[in-house]
Amino acid sequence: MIRLHNTKTRAKEDFTPIDPKNVRMYVCGPTVYDRAHLGNGRPVVVFDVLYRLLRHVYGADHVTYVRNFTDVDDKINATALARQQAGAAGTLEDLIHQRTEETIQWYHDDMDALGALRPNFEPRATAYIAPMVAMITDLIAKGHAYVEDRADAPAHYDPAGDPRHVLFSVRSYKDYGHLSGRSVDDMIAGARVEVANNKRDPMDFVLWKPSSGDEPGWDSPWGRGRPGWHIECSAMSYELLGPSFDIHGGGLDLQFPHHENEIAQSRCAHPGEGFAQVWMHNEMLQVEGKKMSKSLGNFFTVRDLLEQGVPGEVIRMVYLGTHYSKPMDWTKEKAQQAEATLLKWRALVADVDVAGAEPDHTVLAALEDDLNTSGAISALHAVFNHVDTGGLGKASFKASANILGLLQDGMGAWVQDRKILEWFIEGEHLRPKIEAIVQRILEARQSKDYETADALKNGLTSAGISLSLDRDGGATFKRGPTVNKMALEALK
């Protein structure tokens, strides 16, 4: 039984899909105007693991995953305009198209490097303008939206000559604010929103806006224009998943207003339907304990790290080391630890075939408990330490890592650049020898034979093995990048 924390109910619940033969998930994707930064990658990896878990439990052919591209947005327009003003050739519309195509390719390249599976559908907002117009028209007819009121509006409205905004009437939906747990009046007080000339209420939001001659625009009953951001996801999820589906995910920063507005639009357009039954939000990301910011010099795109030599698999491992509902801190130390662990794990499963192997039950149990990826990684460490030397144990270990998107075939090329890998591979054969020497050191210290203990410890150090002795009588050892195997074998 999978249990997930539902933002809507503020409780962890048993996950019961509407139709087990078609489990449906929608996750808000990027606005494609620039490279994905490190924080943008976190929800991709989080919901990729959930997608893998759902496919494992319900079958790969019984899960439908949708993640959209917002390719019509004022930020995209501004980026294209800046390029035009800098001398780029082409119309603004041409530059917008070039930018979105370029950015979508960047996004695919970067998320592929993180080991994320492609969703079943990746709709672009520009391909769903007609369904958006239809939904807006329906919301107006049902009294949930209105064409802007303007004091200077002509007596006879002419859509071609006088394009208008269309706005959603927030107070027409009585449950507005339920997802974020705030009333409309509280939101107004907290946001200090000003009443705009075209709004009947300060919390009303745009469904359709006019487009100038050089901006992207489509014909509509309200004149040439383009959709507001929120209506895009409501229309695309309806077209691809229906009026009710299982899971809606995204970053916590989208909970309000984006997801709150999605719910209002969709529930009003399709009364009696539930829209998303489970809402999941991942927390934000920091870098070295501080909010990521260009002004602080700690702003990284995923591509920045990849070009600095940080493997995508390492980035993924660091993401998964923190539960999705907790703030995550990216540090160099975590990346180094993740790399060392992955090198060790890859050495164990080199050339191992996972066909027919099942993930370890402890790893699955952690993931089924609200996608506890940090718990699953702890379980993987335990499995690694007790895996048998036969192929079956290694195959199960690799299958367990695979469900987290780790140790995937085709993602291990980076290890060839790490000379330490050779030692990790050989080290598996030398592990019993090292452990036996460590045990002799502990026994010598216990019998107060410090001379022997120190001699053996110094021997390990000379062989390239560093040993740390604990106050409680235990010991841990680390393998360096180079090891003198003859010196190690000579220790008696």
VENNORMO-V159620 format. One record per residue. N is the residue number from 1. RES is the residue in one small letter. OMEGA is omega in degrees with one decimal (NA if undefined). D_FIRST is the distance of its C-alpha to the first C-alpha in whole Angstrom. Layout:
BEGIN
((N,RES,OMEGA,D_FIRST) (N,RES,OMEGA,D_FIRST))
END
This chain:
BEGIN
((1,m,175.1,0) (2,i,175.1,4) (3,r,-177.1,6) (4,l,174.8,10) (5,h,-177.9,13) (6,n,179.9,15) (7,t,-176.1,19) (8,k,-178.2,20) (9,t,-178.9,19) (10,r,-178.5,19) (11,a,173.1,16) (12,k,-173.3,12) (13,e,169.5,10) (14,d,179.5,7) (15,f,177.8,7) (16,t,-176.6,9) (17,p,177.3,11) (18,i,177.9,15) (19,d,-177.9,15) (20,p,178.9,13) (21,k,176.4,16) (22,n,179.0,17) (23,v,-170.2,14) (24,r,-177.6,17) (25,m,176.2,17) (26,y,177.5,21) (27,v,179.9,22) (28,c,-179.4,26) (29,g,-172.0,28) (30,p,164.0,31) (31,t,-164.0,35) (32,v,175.6,37) (33,y,-179.3,40) (34,d,178.6,39) (35,r,175.3,37) (36,a,177.1,34) (37,h,-172.9,34) (38,l,178.3,32) (39,g,178.8,30) (40,n,-178.1,29) (41,g,-174.6,28) (42,r,179.1,25) (43,p,178.0,23) (44,v,-178.7,23) (45,v,179.8,22) (46,v,-175.5,19) (47,f,170.3,18) (48,d,177.3,19) (49,v,177.3,16) (50,l,177.1,14) (51,y,178.7,15) (52,r,179.9,15) (53,l,178.8,11) (54,l,178.5,11) (55,r,178.8,14) (56,h,-175.4,12) (57,v,-172.6,9) (58,y,-178.1,11) (59,g,-174.9,15) (60,a,-178.0,17) (61,d,-176.3,19) (62,h,178.6,17) (63,v,177.2,16) (64,t,-176.5,19) (65,y,179.5,20) (66,v,172.3,23) (67,r,-169.9,25) (68,n,167.1,28) (69,f,172.6,32) (70,t,-177.1,34) (71,d,169.0,37) (72,v,-172.5,40) (73,d,-178.9,40) (74,d,178.1,43) (75,k,177.8,42) (76,i,179.2,42) (77,n,-178.6,46) (78,a,179.7,47) (79,t,179.2,46) (80,a,179.0,48) (81,l,178.3,51) (82,a,178.2,51) (83,r,178.7,51) (84,q,-179.5,54) (85,q,177.0,56) (86,a,175.5,56) (87,g,179.5,58) (88,a,-178.7,55) (89,a,175.2,56) (90,g,176.7,55) (91,t,178.1,54) (92,l,179.0,51) (93,e,177.4,49) (94,d,-178.2,50) (95,l,175.8,49) (96,i,179.5,46) (97,h,179.4,45) (98,q,-177.8,46) (99,r,-178.4,44) (100,t,178.9,40) (101,e,179.9,41) (102,e,-175.9,41) (103,t,176.4,38) (104,i,178.0,36) (105,q,176.0,37) (106,w,-177.2,37) (107,y,178.9,33) (108,h,-179.1,32) (109,d,-176.4,34) (110,d,-179.8,33) (111,m,173.0,29) (112,d,179.7,29) (113,a,176.6,31) (114,l,177.5,28) (115,g,-178.7,26) (116,a,173.6,24) (117,l,173.9,23) (118,r,175.3,25) (119,p,177.0,23) (120,n,179.3,24) (121,f,175.0,26) (122,e,-174.4,28) (123,p,173.4,31) (124,r,-177.3,34) (125,a,-177.1,35) (126,t,178.4,38) (127,a,-175.5,37) (128,y,179.9,36) (129,i,-178.6,39) (130,a,175.5,40) (131,p,177.3,36) (132,m,178.4,37) (133,v,179.7,40) (134,a,-179.5,39) (135,m,178.4,36) (136,i,178.3,39) (137,t,179.9,41) (138,d,179.3,39) (139,l,176.3,38) (140,i,-178.4,42) (141,a,-178.3,43) (142,k,176.6,40) (143,g,-179.2,42) (144,h,179.7,39) (145,a,-177.8,41) (146,y,172.4,45) (147,v,-170.9,47) (148,e,172.2,49) (149,d,178.9,52) (150,r,-178.7,55) (151,a,-177.2,58) (152,d,-178.3,60) (153,a,178.3,58) (154,p,-178.8,60) (155,a,179.2,61) (156,h,-174.7,60) (157,y,179.0,57) (158,d,-176.7,57) (159,p,-177.1,54) (160,a,-175.6,56) (161,g,-174.4,58) (162,d,-178.3,56) (163,p,-174.8,52) (164,r,166.9,50) (165,h,167.5,47) (166,v,-176.4,44) (167,l,176.2,42) (168,f,178.8,39) (169,s,-174.3,40) (170,v,-176.7,37) (171,r,175.4,38) (172,s,178.8,38) (173,y,-169.6,34) (174,k,-177.3,34) (175,d,-179.2,30) (176,y,-179.4,31) (177,g,-176.3,30) (178,h,-177.9,27) (179,l,-178.2,25) (180,s,174.7,27) (181,g,179.1,28) (182,r,175.6,32) (183,s,178.9,34) (184,v,-178.9,36) (185,d,176.9,39) (186,d,180.0,38) (187,m,179.3,37) (188,i,-179.2,40) (189,a,-178.1,42) (190,g,-175.5,39) (191,a,-176.4,40) (192,r,-175.9,44) (193,v,176.1,44) (194,e,177.8,47) (195,v,179.0,48) (196,a,-177.2,49) (197,n,-174.6,52) (198,n,-179.7,49) (199,k,171.8,47) (200,r,-179.8,47) (201,d,-176.4,44) (202,p,-179.0,44) (203,m,177.9,40) (204,d,-175.9,40) (205,f,-171.2,39) (206,v,171.3,40) (207,l,-178.2,39) (208,w,-179.4,42) (209,k,179.1,45) (210,p,175.0,48) (211,s,174.6,49) (212,s,-173.4,52) (213,g,-176.7,54) (214,d,177.1,53) (215,e,176.2,49) (216,p,-179.4,47) (217,g,-180.0,47) (218,w,177.9,46) (219,d,179.1,48) (220,s,176.1,47) (221,p,-176.6,48) (222,w,-179.9,49) (223,g,-179.2,51) (224,r,-177.2,50) (225,g,-177.8,47) (226,r,-174.8,43) (227,p,167.2,40) (228,g,-174.4,38) (229,w,-169.7,35) (230,h,-176.3,33) (231,i,-176.5,34) (232,e,-176.8,33) (233,c,178.0,29) (234,s,-178.1,29) (235,a,-177.3,31) (236,m,178.7,29) (237,s,178.8,26) (238,y,-177.2,27) (239,e,-173.1,29) (240,l,-176.3,26) (241,l,-179.1,23) (242,g,-176.5,25) (243,p,177.4,25) (244,s,176.6,21) (245,f,-165.4,19) (246,d,-170.7,15) (247,i,171.5,16) (248,h,-176.3,19) (249,g,177.2,20) (250,g,178.5,23) (251,g,-179.1,25) (252,l,179.5,25) (253,d,179.5,29) (254,l,-176.4,28) (255,q,174.2,26) (256,f,7.3,30) (257,p,-167.6,32) (258,h,-176.9,30) (259,h,176.6,27) (260,e,-179.8,28) (261,n,175.4,31) (262,e,-179.3,29) (263,i,-177.3,27) (264,a,-180.0,30) (265,q,-172.4,32) (266,s,179.8,29) (267,r,178.2,29) (268,c,178.3,32) (269,a,-177.0,33) (270,h,-179.6,30) (271,p,-178.2,30) (272,g,177.1,28) (273,e,-173.5,25) (274,g,-172.2,22) (275,f,-179.4,23) (276,a,-178.5,19) (277,q,177.1,17) (278,v,176.2,15) (279,w,-179.7,18) (280,m,-178.8,17) (281,h,174.6,20) (282,n,179.4,21) (283,e,-174.6,24) (284,m,-174.9,28) (285,l,173.4,29) (286,q,175.4,32) (287,v,-179.1,35) (288,e,174.5,36) (289,g,-179.1,35) (290,k,176.5,37) (291,k,-178.9,36) (292,m,-174.9,37) (293,s,177.3,40) (294,k,-178.8,43) (295,s,179.3,45) (296,l,180.0,44) (297,g,-179.4,44) (298,n,179.8,40) (299,f,-178.9,39) (300,f,165.1,38) (301,t,175.3,36) (302,v,-179.4,34) (303,r,176.9,37) (304,d,-177.6,39) (305,l,179.2,37) (306,l,-178.8,37) (307,e,175.0,40) (308,q,178.1,41) (309,g,175.8,39) (310,v,-177.5,36) (311,p,177.9,34) (312,g,179.6,31) (313,e,177.3,28) (314,v,177.2,30) (315,i,179.7,29) (316,r,-178.8,25) (317,m,179.6,25) (318,v,175.9,27) (319,y,-172.5,24) (320,l,-179.8,21) (321,g,178.1,23) (322,t,177.7,22) (323,h,-173.2,19) (324,y,-176.7,19) (325,s,-178.7,20) (326,k,173.6,23) (327,p,-177.3,26) (328,m,-179.9,27) (329,d,176.0,30) (330,w,176.9,31) (331,t,176.7,34) (332,k,-179.5,36) (333,e,177.9,35) (334,k,179.7,31) (335,a,178.5,32) (336,q,178.5,35) (337,q,179.5,32) (338,a,179.8,30) (339,e,-179.8,32) (340,a,179.5,33) (341,t,-177.9,30) (342,l,175.6,29) (343,l,-179.7,33) (344,k,-179.3,32) (345,w,-179.5,28) (346,r,176.6,30) (347,a,-178.6,33) (348,l,-171.5,31) (349,v,177.8,29) (350,a,178.3,32) (351,d,177.8,33) (352,v,178.3,29) (353,d,-177.4,28) (354,v,-178.3,24) (355,a,178.3,24) (356,g,-178.8,22) (357,a,179.0,21) (358,e,175.5,17) (359,p,178.3,16) (360,d,-175.2,16) (361,h,-179.4,12) (362,t,177.2,14) (363,v,178.5,14) (364,l,-178.6,10) (365,a,178.6,9) (366,a,-179.2,11) (367,l,179.7,10) (368,e,176.7,7) (369,d,177.6,8) (370,d,173.3,10) (371,l,-177.6,12) (372,n,-176.4,14) (373,t,178.1,16) (374,s,175.9,19) (375,g,178.4,17) (376,a,178.0,16) (377,i,175.2,20) (378,s,177.4,20) (379,a,178.1,18) (380,l,176.9,20) (381,h,-179.3,23) (382,a,178.6,23) (383,v,-179.7,22) (384,f,-176.4,25) (385,n,-177.2,27) (386,h,-177.8,26) (387,v,178.7,26) (388,d,-176.4,28) (389,t,180.0,31) (390,g,-177.5,30) (391,g,-176.1,29) (392,l,-179.8,26) (393,g,178.7,25) (394,k,-179.9,26) (395,a,177.9,24) (396,s,177.9,21) (397,f,-179.6,22) (398,k,177.3,23) (399,a,178.0,20) (400,s,177.9,18) (401,a,-178.9,20) (402,n,-178.3,20) (403,i,171.9,16) (404,l,-176.9,18) (405,g,179.7,21) (406,l,179.5,23) (407,l,178.0,26) (408,q,173.0,26) (409,d,-179.4,29) (410,g,178.8,31) (411,m,-174.2,30) (412,g,-177.7,32) (413,a,-177.4,36) (414,w,-176.0,36) (415,v,179.9,36) (416,q,178.5,40) (417,d,-178.1,41) (418,r,-177.1,40) (419,k,-177.2,43) (420,i,-177.4,41) (421,l,-178.9,38) (422,e,179.1,41) (423,w,-179.8,41) (424,f,179.5,37) (425,i,179.7,37) (426,e,-176.8,40) (427,g,178.3,39) (428,e,177.5,36) (429,h,-177.1,39) (430,l,-176.9,41) (431,r,-179.1,38) (432,p,179.3,39) (433,k,-179.1,43) (434,i,-178.1,42) (435,e,178.8,40) (436,a,179.1,43) (437,i,178.5,45) (438,v,178.8,43) (439,q,178.1,42) (440,r,178.2,46) (441,i,-179.3,47) (442,l,178.9,45) (443,e,-179.9,47) (444,a,179.0,50) (445,r,-179.2,49) (446,q,179.1,48) (447,s,178.2,51) (448,k,174.5,53) (449,d,-173.5,54) (450,y,179.6,54) (451,e,178.3,56) (452,t,-178.8,54) (453,a,-178.7,51) (454,d,-179.6,52) (455,a,179.1,54) (456,l,179.5,51) (457,k,177.9,49) (458,n,177.5,52) (459,g,176.5,51) (460,l,179.8,48) (461,t,179.0,49) (462,s,-179.7,51) (463,a,178.5,49) (464,g,-179.8,47) (465,i,176.7,44) (466,s,-176.0,44) (467,l,176.1,43) (468,s,-179.7,42) (469,l,-178.6,42) (470,d,178.0,40) (471,r,-177.6,42) (472,d,176.4,40) (473,g,178.0,41) (474,g,-178.9,39) (475,a,173.5,39) (476,t,178.1,37) (477,f,177.6,39) (478,k,-179.9,39) (479,r,178.9,40) (480,g,-177.7,43) (481,p,176.5,43) (482,t,-178.2,46) (483,v,175.5,46) (484,n,-175.6,50) (485,k,179.1,48) (486,m,178.2,52) (487,a,-179.8,52) (488,l,-178.9,49) (489,e,-177.7,50) (490,a,179.7,53) (491,l,-178.1,51) (492,k,NA,52))
END
